[in-house]
Amino acid sequence: MSDKTNEQNQKRGRRESLVIVTGILIIIALLCTIVFLVANKKDNNTDVEETTRRNIVVNESNAESVAEQMAEEAREFVEPGYFTVNMNTSWHFSKGDAISDNARVDNLEENTNDVYFDVFLSENEDEAIYQSPVIPRGSFLEQIALDKPLDKGSYDCVMVYHLIDEEQETISTLRVAFTITVDA
């Protein structure tokens, strides 16, 4: 009898050991899965942050570097919804109601859509001082006269570009800082 009891105790001990080892393996597998999921979630959040880019306000101090960066990105392909801006950042008017002698805005052929833009004084973006017509791809606009004449002086302005679809609905916008100077 003692042999049978000993044998049963050994079998029970093996079963208990097997259950304990299996339980430990399951716990380790769960911990590894949790660690993997948490680490993978952090990697995915990093990817989202890297792919999300905000628009940049362009001003005189960064215009050249932003233009170079944009030209470099546009050399191969311009994705739908994005566009390359080509304009001068200082417009000159002899009088407040005159046509500018140097204002020019291009919609480059590489762009995917037509554009239009509105010009605001930087301290009052509720009222446009100029609203452009639609500029087709590969075209440009010059001979610009302001819709609301300005007095003599130098004005900090913001141009808001609108990239539009075939129905003239805005796909995306870009804000660019620039200066208007009126001589008289």
GUMIPA-110964 format. One line per 4 residues: number of its first residue (from 0); their letters; for each residue x, y, z of C-alpha. Coordinates in Angstrom, 1 decimal, always signed. Layout:
N
NUM	A	X,Y,Z; ... .
***
This chain:
184
0	MSDK	+0.0,+0.0,+0.0; +2.7,+2.4,+0.8; +4.1,+1.9,-2.7; +0.7,+2.9,-4.2 .
4	TNEQ	+0.4,+5.9,-2.0; +3.9,+6.9,-2.8; +3.2,+6.5,-6.5; +0.0,+8.5,-6.2 .
8	NQKR	+1.8,+11.3,-4.3; +4.4,+11.4,-7.0; +1.8,+11.6,-9.7; -0.1,+14.3,-7.8 .
12	GRRE	+3.2,+16.2,-7.3; +4.0,+16.0,-11.0; +0.6,+17.3,-11.9; +0.8,+20.1,-9.4 .
16	SLVI	+4.3,+21.0,-10.7; +3.0,+20.8,-14.3; +0.0,+23.1,-13.4; +2.4,+25.6,-11.7 .
20	VTGI	+4.9,+25.6,-14.6; +2.0,+26.0,-17.1; +0.6,+28.9,-15.0; +4.0,+30.6,-14.9 .
24	LIII	+4.4,+30.2,-18.7; +1.0,+31.7,-19.3; +1.8,+34.7,-17.0; +5.1,+35.2,-18.8 .
28	ALLC	+3.4,+35.1,-22.2; +0.8,+37.7,-21.1; +3.5,+40.0,-19.7; +5.5,+39.7,-22.9 .
32	TIVF	+2.3,+40.5,-24.9; +1.5,+43.6,-22.8; +5.1,+44.9,-23.0; +5.0,+44.4,-26.8 .
36	LVAN	+1.7,+46.2,-27.2; +2.8,+49.1,-25.0; +6.1,+49.5,-26.9; +4.3,+49.2,-30.3 .
40	KKDN	+1.8,+51.9,-29.2; +4.6,+54.3,-28.4; +6.2,+53.6,-31.8; +2.9,+54.3,-33.6 .
44	NTDV	+2.4,+57.6,-31.7; +5.9,+58.7,-32.7; +5.1,+57.9,-36.4; +2.0,+60.0,-36.2 .
48	EETT	+3.9,+62.9,-34.7; +6.5,+62.7,-37.4; +4.1,+62.6,-40.3; +1.9,+65.5,-39.0 .
52	RRNI	+3.3,+68.8,-40.3; +1.9,+72.2,-39.5; +1.8,+75.1,-41.9; +4.6,+77.5,-41.4 .
56	VVNE	+4.1,+81.3,-41.4; +6.6,+82.6,-43.8; +8.3,+86.0,-43.1; +11.3,+87.9,-44.4 .
60	SNAE	+13.7,+86.1,-42.0; +12.8,+82.6,-43.0; +11.4,+83.1,-46.6; +14.5,+81.8,-48.4 .
64	SVAE	+14.9,+78.7,-46.3; +11.2,+77.8,-46.5; +11.2,+78.5,-50.2; +14.3,+76.2,-50.7 .
68	QMAE	+12.7,+73.5,-48.6; +9.4,+73.7,-50.5; +11.2,+73.7,-53.9; +13.2,+70.7,-52.9 .
72	EARE	+10.1,+68.8,-51.8; +8.2,+69.8,-55.0; +10.9,+68.8,-57.5; +9.7,+65.2,-57.8 .
76	FVEP	+6.0,+65.4,-57.1; +3.4,+67.6,-55.5; +0.8,+65.5,-53.7; -2.9,+66.5,-54.2 .
80	GYFT	-3.7,+68.9,-51.4; -0.2,+70.4,-51.3; +1.2,+73.2,-53.5; +4.3,+75.2,-54.0 .
84	VNMN	+4.1,+79.0,-53.4; +6.1,+81.4,-55.5; +5.7,+85.1,-54.7; +7.7,+88.1,-53.6 .
88	TSWH	+7.4,+89.0,-49.9; +7.5,+92.8,-50.2; +4.9,+94.5,-52.4; +5.4,+98.1,-53.4 .
92	FSKG	+2.7,+100.6,-54.3; +3.4,+104.2,-55.4; +0.0,+105.2,-54.0; -2.6,+103.3,-52.0 .
96	DAIS	-5.0,+102.9,-54.9; -2.3,+102.3,-57.6; -1.2,+99.0,-59.2; +1.8,+97.5,-57.6 .
100	DNAR	+5.0,+97.7,-59.5; +6.4,+94.4,-58.2; +3.6,+92.2,-56.8; +3.4,+88.8,-58.4 .
104	VDNL	+2.0,+85.4,-57.3; +2.6,+82.3,-59.4; +0.7,+79.0,-59.4; +3.4,+76.7,-60.7 .
108	EENT	+2.8,+74.0,-63.3; +3.9,+71.3,-60.8; +1.0,+72.1,-58.5; -2.0,+69.9,-58.7 .
112	NDVY	-4.8,+72.4,-58.4; -5.9,+76.0,-59.0; -5.5,+78.6,-56.2; -6.8,+81.9,-55.0 .
116	FDVF	-5.7,+84.1,-52.1; -6.9,+86.8,-49.7; -4.7,+89.5,-48.2; -5.2,+90.9,-44.7 .
120	LSEN	-3.5,+93.4,-42.5; -1.9,+91.3,-39.8; -3.7,+93.2,-37.1; -7.1,+92.7,-38.7 .
124	EDEA	-7.8,+89.4,-40.4; -11.5,+89.9,-40.4; -11.5,+92.2,-43.4; -9.6,+91.4,-46.6 .
128	IYQS	-7.8,+94.3,-48.4; -7.4,+92.2,-51.5; -9.2,+89.1,-52.9; -7.6,+87.5,-55.9 .
132	PVIP	-9.3,+85.7,-58.8; -8.6,+82.0,-59.2; -5.1,+81.4,-60.6; -5.0,+78.3,-62.8 .
136	RGSF	-2.0,+75.9,-62.7; +0.9,+77.2,-64.7; -0.4,+80.8,-64.5; +0.5,+83.9,-62.5 .
140	LEQI	-1.1,+87.1,-61.3; +0.5,+90.5,-61.4; -0.7,+94.1,-62.0; -2.3,+93.9,-58.5 .
144	ALDK	-4.3,+96.8,-57.1; -5.6,+96.6,-53.6; -9.4,+96.4,-53.1; -9.2,+98.7,-50.1 .
148	PLDK	-6.6,+101.5,-50.6; -4.0,+102.1,-47.9; -2.5,+105.3,-46.6; +1.2,+106.0,-46.9 .
152	GSYD	+3.3,+103.6,-44.8; +4.6,+100.1,-44.4; +2.1,+97.3,-43.4; +2.7,+93.8,-42.1 .
156	CVMV	+0.2,+91.6,-43.9; -0.9,+88.0,-44.1; -1.8,+86.2,-47.3; -4.0,+83.2,-47.0 .
160	YHLI	-3.7,+80.8,-50.0; -6.6,+78.5,-50.8; -5.9,+75.4,-52.9; -9.2,+74.5,-54.5 .
164	DEEQ	-10.8,+71.6,-56.3; -12.9,+71.6,-59.5; -15.9,+73.0,-57.7; -13.8,+75.8,-56.2 .
168	ETIS	-14.1,+74.2,-52.7; -11.0,+74.7,-50.5; -8.8,+71.6,-50.1; -6.1,+73.2,-48.0 .
172	TLRV	-4.8,+76.6,-47.0; -1.4,+78.2,-46.4; -0.6,+81.5,-44.5; +2.3,+83.6,-45.6 .
176	AFTI	+3.5,+86.8,-43.9; +4.7,+89.6,-46.2; +5.0,+93.4,-46.3; +3.1,+96.1,-48.3 .
180	TVDA	+4.7,+99.5,-48.7; +2.8,+102.5,-49.9; +4.8,+105.6,-50.9; +2.1,+108.3,-51.0 .
***
